[in-house]
C-alpha cells in the first residue's frame, strides 16, 4: 500500500469513558501510524464525532443544525488527535471543507497531495461540509478524491456481522464480503450512500477492531483479523 485512508471511530477513541478522549488510546493509535509513516506509507485520517455528539438521537434540534454540530465535533477530534500525533514526532495538517479561521486549512485535492508528498499525516475533518451526509460518506468521498488504495475502518466492533453482535450473541462475522452483498443485505457497516459510492468507485474497505493489539499496523502488513469488503477491482492485500 502506498496511500491509505484510516477512519477512526470517535467512540472508540473515548475508550471505556465513551465520551471525550482517552489519551492512552489515542497515543496508541499515534504510535502505530508513525510506524507506517516511517516506512513511507501516506496516511490520511477521518474521525467520527460520536464521542461528543450524535445529532440523530435528538428530536428537538433541526437536522441541519444537528449535523453542523456533528461536523464541528469531528473538527475538534482531528485537532486533538493531530496534536497527539505531533507529540509523537509526526507532521500533520487538518483540512476542512469550510473555513475555520486559523484552526484548519481549506480542503483541496492539490493541497492534500502536497502534504502527502511532504510525508505529513493529513486529517480530513468536517465531513463533506453539508448536512444529511455522514462521516462514512465523507471518508469514501475523500478516499476517492485522493486516490487512496484502501479505506481502513477502525471501530469498536471487530468486523462486519450478519446482524448486530451486541443484540445477537450468535451473529456471524464475515472474513470477506462483497460490497454488493453489503448493499443487498443492508448490512449497515457504513450508510447506504457511502456503500454505493464505494461500489461505483471500486474503493475497498477493511473493517477491524481498534482495541486489538497493533490492529492498524497488522491490517496494513497483512496480519488482518477483521472483514474485507471487496469491490472486484482495485483490491489490495
PAFITI-531360 format. One record per atom (N, C-alpha, C): x, y, z. Coordinates in steps of 0.02 Angstrom, whole numbers, padded with zeros to 5 digits, always signed. Layout:
N
XYZ ...
***
This chain:
237
+00042-00060+00000 +00000+00000+00000 +00044+00063+00000 +00023+00111-00039 +00059+00175-00041 +00022+00230-00004 -00045+00229-00009 -00085+00280+00024 -00148+00248+00052 -00159+00258+00117 -00218+00231+00149 -00258+00288+00180 -00323+00276+00186 -00365+00322+00223 -00394+00284+00283 -00376+00307+00342 -00396+00274+00404 -00455+00311+00435 -00509+00274+00446 -00568+00302+00480 -00568+00278+00552 -00567+00325+00598 -00567+00309+00669 -00635+00326+00699 -00662+00281+00737 -00724+00294+00773 -00711+00341+00831 -00751+00395+00834 -00744+00441+00891 -00757+00405+00957 -00806+00361+00957 -00822+00323+01018 -00765+00278+01038 -00732+00247+00989 -00675+00203+01004 -00618+00242+01036 -00608+00305+01013 -00554+00346+01040 -00569+00367+01112 -00632+00364+01132 -00650+00383+01200 -00636+00326+01250 -00622+00266+01223 -00608+00209+01267 -00668+00192+01310 -00654+00171+01370 -00708+00149+01416 -00751+00208+01440 -00725+00269+01432 -00762+00327+01455 -00823+00342+01411 -00820+00320+01347 -00874+00328+01298 -00881+00399+01272 -00859+00449+01310 -00861+00518+01286 -00793+00550+01294 -00781+00605+01256 -00716+00638+01261 -00661+00594+01233 -00602+00599+01262 -00544+00563+01237 -00512+00521+01292 -00486+00464+01271 -00441+00425+01313 -00371+00432+01284 -00328+00471+01317 -00264+00488+01286 -00221+00427+01273 -00224+00377+01316 -00184+00317+01304 -00206+00282+01240 -00271+00281+01227 -00296+00251+01165 -00272+00290+01105 -00277+00356+01108 -00257+00399+01052 -00182+00393+01040 -00143+00392+01094 -00071+00386+01087 -00052+00318+01057 -00090+00266+01075 -00077+00200+01046 -00088+00201+00970 -00140+00238+00948 -00151+00246+00876 -00093+00284+00844 -00070+00337+00877 -00015+00377+00851 +00048+00336+00841 +00065+00294+00889 +00125+00253+00884 +00120+00206+00823 +00061+00178+00812 +00052+00134+00755 +00058+00172+00689 +00025+00229+00685 +00028+00268+00623 +00099+00291+00609 +00136+00309+00660 +00206+00331+00650 +00247+00274+00619 +00235+00213+00640 +00271+00157+00611 +00258+00152+00536 +00196+00164+00516 +00179+00162+00445 +00210+00220+00407 +00206+00280+00437 +00234+00340+00404 +00309+00332+00396 +00342+00305+00447 +00415+00296+00443 +00435+00247+00388 +00389+00204+00368 +00402+00157+00314 +00381+00185+00246 +00360+00248+00245 +00345+00281+00182 +00273+00276+00159 +00229+00250+00201 +00158+00245+00183 +00124+00312+00198 +00086+00337+00150 +00050+00400+00159 -00017+00386+00194 -00032+00424+00246 -00090+00410+00288 -00135+00472+00292 -00198+00463+00272 -00249+00512+00284 -00296+00485+00338 -00327+00529+00375 -00369+00508+00431 -00435+00547+00432 -00489+00511+00443 -00555+00540+00456 -00578+00513+00524 -00605+00557+00565 -00628+00536+00632 -00702+00553+00639 -00740+00506+00665 -00810+00518+00680 -00818+00565+00739 -00879+00586+00752 -00892+00633+00807 -00933+00604+00864 -00942+00537+00864 -00987+00506+00911 -00967+00510+00984 -00904+00527+00998 -00883+00535+01067 -00906+00602+01096 -00932+00646+01053 -00959+00710+01075 -01033+00719+01059 -01053+00696+01000 -01120+00715+00978 -01148+00666+00927 -01209+00645+00938 -01246+00606+00889 -01312+00642+00877 -01314+00685+00826 -01371+00728+00815 -01436+00692+00800 -01432+00632+00770 -01492+00597+00752 -01530+00570+00812 -01498+00571+00870 -01532+00548+00930 -01572+00604+00963 -01569+00664+00935 -01605+00721+00963 -01664+00739+00919 -01723+00739+00948 -01783+00756+00911 -01801+00830+00916 -01765+00866+00958 -01784+00936+00971 -01742+00986+00933 -01694+00962+00893 -01650+01006+00856 -01658+00993+00782 -01662+01046+00742 -01666+01040+00670 -01609+00997+00643 -01623+00953+00596 -01573+00906+00571 -01512+00941+00543 -01522+00995+00506 -01465+01032+00478 -01420+01057+00533 -01449+01087+00585 -01408+01113+00640 -01374+01056+00678 -01410+01001+00688 -01381+00944+00723 -01320+00917+00685 -01326+00913+00618 -01271+00890+00578 -01212+00938+00579 -01227+01003+00582 -01173+01052+00587 -01134+01045+00652 -01170+01031+00707 -01136+01018+00770 -01092+00956+00764 -01118+00905+00730 -01078+00844+00720 -01015+00858+00680 -01020+00900+00629 -00960+00918+00589 -00908+00951+00633 -00930+00997+00677 -00883+01030+00721 -00852+00982+00771 -00890+00930+00791 -00863+00879+00835 -00804+00844+00801 -00811+00830+00736 -00756+00797+00701 -00695+00843+00695 -00707+00908+00689 -00651+00955+00687 -00613+00954+00753 -00650+00956+00809 -00618+00953+00874 -00577+00889+00881 -00606+00833+00859 -00571+00769+00864 -00506+00770+00824 -00509+00797+00763 -00450+00797+00721 -00395+00843+00748 -00415+00900+00775 -00364+00945+00804 -00330+00911+00863 -00369+00880+00906 -00341+00846+00964 -00295+00789+00944 -00320+00745+00901 -00280+00686+00882 -00218+00707+00844 -00223+00758+00802 -00164+00781+00764 -00111+00807+00811 -00130+00838+00866 -00080+00863+00913 -00046+00805+00950 -00084+00753+00966 -00052+00693+00995 -00003+00663+00945 -00022+00661+00882 +00023+00636+00830 +00087+00678+00828 +00079+00743+00832 +00138+00786+00830 +00184+00773+00890 +00155+00759+00947 +00196+00745+01006 +00234+00680+00998 +00213+00638+00951 +00249+00575+00937 +00297+00583+00878 +00306+00645+00855 +00358+00658+00805 +00335+00660+00733 +00269+00664+00721 +00244+00667+00652 +00224+00738+00634 +00226+00753+00569 +00200+00816+00543 +00127+00804+00522 +00083+00851+00538 +00013+00842+00523 -00018+00906+00495 -00075+00897+00463 -00116+00954+00443 -00189+00933+00445 -00232+00980+00466 -00304+00967+00468 -00338+01008+00413 -00374+00973+00369 -00409+01005+00314 -00484+01000+00325 -00520+01053+00310 -00593+01054+00316 -00624+01081+00252 -00687+01061+00237 -00721+01087+00177 -00752+01155+00187 -00741+01185+00246 -00766+01253+00260 -00713+01289+00301 -00715+01354+00300 -00666+01395+00335 -00674+01388+00411 -00619+01378+00445 -00618+01377+00519 -00566+01426+00545 -00562+01484+00515 -00512+01532+00536 -00442+01503+00526 -00401+01511+00578 -00332+01485+00575 -00327+01415+00604 -00383+01385+00624 -00382+01319+00654 -00362+01265+00605 -00387+01271+00542 -00377+01220+00492 -00361+01253+00425 -00344+01212+00376 -00336+01235+00307 -00396+01211+00266 -00413+01248+00214 -00469+01230+00171 -00449+01171+00126 -00493+01121+00123 -00477+01061+00084 -00475+01075+00009 -00424+01047-00023 -00424+01037-00096 -00381+00976-00109 -00394+00943-00164 -00354+00884-00181 -00281+00902-00190 -00268+00958-00222 -00199+00979-00233 -00163+00991-00166 -00197+01023-00119 -00166+01036-00054 -00153+00970-00017 -00202+00925-00019 -00192+00860+00014 -00133+00823-00016 -00128+00822-00082 -00072+00787-00115 -00005+00820-00099 -00005+00886-00093 +00056+00921-00074 +00079+00900-00005 +00033+00895+00042 +00051+00875+00110 +00072+00802+00113 +00037+00759+00075 +00058+00689+00072 +00130+00683+00047 +00147+00723-00003 +00215+00720-00032 +00268+00743+00017 +00248+00780+00068 +00294+00803+00120 +00294+00755+00181 +00264+00696+00171 +00264+00645+00223 +00223+00666+00284 +00172+00708+00273 +00128+00729+00327 +00068+00684+00333 +00043+00675+00393 -00021+00641+00404 -00076+00694+00394 -00122+00680+00349 -00174+00729+00331 -00240+00708+00363 -00268+00753+00404 -00333+00741+00436 -00387+00776+00395 -00438+00739+00377 -00495+00767+00340 -00553+00774+00389 -00564+00834+00413 -00616+00848+00463 -00676+00881+00431 -00732+00882+00467 -00790+00918+00444 -00834+00881+00395 -00822+00817+00385 -00863+00778+00339 -00861+00805+00269 -00919+00805+00236 -00923+00833+00168 -00935+00908+00170 -00949+00934+00230 -00966+01005+00236 -01040+01020+00228 -01080+00967+00218 -01151+00976+00207 -01191+00931+00254 -01251+00952+00274 -01293+00909+00316 -01319+00850+00275 -01346+00801+00311 -01376+00742+00282 -01324+00694+00251 -01260+00706+00264 -01208+00659+00243 -01167+00641+00305 -01156+00576+00314 -01119+00552+00373 -01044+00556+00361 -01006+00543+00414 -00934+00538+00406 -00915+00476+00366 -00960+00425+00364 -00948+00368+00320 -00944+00391+00247 -00992+00431+00227 -00992+00458+00159 -00931+00503+00149 -00915+00542+00200 -00857+00587+00195 -00793+00549+00184 -00784+00493+00219 -00721+00456+00213 -00715+00424+00144 -00771+00398+00117 -00768+00369+00050 -00755+00423-00002 -00787+00480+00006 -00777+00536-00040 -00703+00557-00041 -00674+00567+00018 -00604+00588+00020 -00557+00534-00007 -00572+00471+00008 -00530+00416-00016 -00529+00415-00093 -00589+00425-00123 -00593+00426-00195 -00557+00486-00223 -00567+00544-00192 -00536+00606-00217 -00460+00602-00216 -00431+00573-00163 -00357+00574-00158 -00327+00508-00181 -00367+00465-00214 -00342+00403-00243 -00309+00357-00191 -00341+00348-00135 -00316+00302-00084 -00320+00230-00110 -00276+00187-00086 -00278+00117-00105 -00334+00079-00070 -00348+00099-00009 -00397+00063+00032 -00420+00108+00089 -00481+00097+00113 -00505+00129+00174 -00500+00078+00230 -00466+00097+00283 -00463+00056+00343 -00509+00086+00395 -00558+00047+00418 -00607+00073+00466 -00596+00039+00533 -00568+00077+00581 -00553+00052+00648 -00611+00070+00694 -00647+00018+00716 -00709+00030+00753 -00708-00005+00820 -00760+00007+00858 -00767-00028+00922 -00785-00101+00911 -00816-00118+00853 -00833-00186+00835 -00779-00212+00788 -00762-00277+00793 -00703-00303+00759 -00714-00327+00688 -00769-00307+00656 -00780-00327+00587 -00852-00318+00567 -00871-00351+00512 -00939-00347+00485 -00975-00412+00504 -01035-00405+00531 -01076-00461+00553 -01142-00462+00514 -01174-00521+00512 -01238-00526+00477 -01296-00497+00517 -01283-00482+00581 -01331-00447+00623 -01292-00413+00679 -01325-00372+00718 -01290-00334+00770 -01265-00381+00825 -01198-00388+00833 -01172-00434+00884 -01188-00412+00955 -01204-00349+00965 -01223-00326+01032 -01292-00352+01052 -01334-00363+01002 -01402-00387+01015 -01409-00462+01003 -01366-00489+00959 -01371-00560+00941 -01305-00595+00954 -01299-00631+01010 -01236-00666+01025 -01215-00717+00972 -01263-00739+00932 -01248-00788+00879 -01234-00756+00812 -01223-00691+00810 -01210-00657+00746 -01147-00685+00713 -01151-00693+00647 -01096-00721+00608 -01050-00665+00583 -00986-00673+00595 -00937-00624+00570 -00911-00646+00502 -00910-00599+00455 -00881-00612+00389 -00806-00599+00391 -00767-00641+00357 -00697-00626+00346 -00690-00586+00281 -00736-00598+00234 -00736-00562+00171 -00807-00560+00145 -00828-00504+00118 -00895-00496+00091 -00892-00444+00036 -00931-00454-00017 -00931-00406-00072 -00973-00345-00055 -00957-00290-00086 -00996-00229-00074 -01067-00238-00099 -01077-00280-00151 -01144-00294-00175 -01186-00328-00121 -01155-00376-00085 -01192-00410-00032 -01206-00363+00026 -01159-00319+00041 -01170-00269+00094 -01232-00227+00077 -01237-00207+00014 -01293-00165-00008 -01358-00206-00010 -01355-00265-00040 -01415-00306-00049 -01445-00327+00018 -01401-00344+00067 -01425-00366+00132 -01431-00310+00183 -01415-00249+00160 -01419-00190+00204 -01382-00204+00270 -01319-00224+00265 -01281-00243+00325 -01262-00182+00367 -01268-00123+00340 -01261-00060+00378 -01191-00053+00410 -01140-00077+00375 -01072-00066+00401 -01052+00007+00392 -01075+00036+00337 -01074+00109+00327 -01143+00125+00299 -01160+00188+00295 -01227+00204+00270 -01232+00189+00195 -01293+00187+00170 -01305+00165+00101 -01271+00210+00050 -01271+00276+00063 -01238+00322+00016 -01164+00305+00010 -01131+00293+00067 -01060+00275+00067 -01049+00209+00032 -01093+00160+00043 -01085+00094+00012 -01090+00099-00064 -01138+00137-00088 -01147+00143-00160 -01088+00181-00191 -01064+00232-00157 -01006+00269-00182 -00944+00224-00185 -00935+00183-00134 -00878+00136-00133 -00884+00086-00190 -00945+00061-00201 -00956+00014-00256 -00942+00046-00324 -00970+00105-00335 -00965+00137-00401 -00893+00158-00416 -00854+00172-00364 -00785+00194-00375 -00734+00140-00357 -00758+00080-00344 -00716+00021-00331 -00665+00036-00276 -00691+00059-00220 -00648+00076-00163 -00656+00022-00109 -00606-00021-00099 -00612-00073-00047 -00610-00044+00023 -00645-00078+00068 -00648-00056+00138 -00633-00116+00183 -00588-00105+00232 -00571-00157+00280 -00593-00134+00349 -00632-00176+00383 -00658-00161+00449 -00624-00203+00502 -00605-00172+00557 -00572-00210+00611 -00580-00173+00676 -00564-00206+00731 -00570-00176+00797 -00510-00134+00816 -00522-00072+00835 -00468-00028+00854 -00432-00053+00916 -00469-00085+00961 -00441-00102+01026 -00398-00165+01025 -00394-00200+00969 -00349-00258+00964 -00277-00233+00960 -00231-00271+00989 -00161-00251+00991 -00134-00240+00920 -00105-00181+00910 -00070-00164+00847 -00114-00175+00786 -00179-00162+00793 -00227-00181+00740 -00215-00143+00675 -00196-00080+00679 -00188-00040+00618 -00127-00064+00579 -00071-00073+00613 -00010-00098+00580 -00022-00168+00552 -00055-00210+00592 -00068-00278+00569 -00111-00279+00506 -00160-00234+00503 -00203-00231+00443 -00162-00214+00381 -00118-00165+00387 -00078-00143+00330 -00027-00196+00310 -00001-00233+00359 +00053-00281+00345 +00027-00352+00333 -00039-00359+00326 -00066-00423+00305 -00086-00470+00360 -00078-00451+00423 -00100-00493+00479 -00169-00469+00501 -00216-00476+00456 -00281-00443+00463 -00330-00491+00497 -00369-00464+00545 -00415-00506+00583 -00486-00479+00581 -00501-00438+00532 -00568-00409+00528 -00606-00434+00468 -00639-00388+00433 -00679-00405+00374 -00658-00362+00315 -00645-00394+00258 -00629-00357+00197 -00692-00352+00155 -00712-00291+00138 -00768-00279+00092 -00738-00269+00023 -00751-00316-00021 -00718-00317-00087 -00761-00281-00139 -00725-00259-00193 -00759-00220-00245 -00740-00243-00315 -00713-00302-00320 -00697-00335-00384 -00632-00311-00416 -00617-00247-00413 -00553-00222-00438 -00525-00171-00389 -00465-00150-00400 -00428-00105-00355 -00420-00138-00286 -00419-00205-00285 -00411-00239-00221 -00338-00235-00199 -00328-00237-00135 -00261-00236-00106 -00254-00294-00058 -00193-00312-00041 -00182-00364+00008 -00189-00434-00022 
***
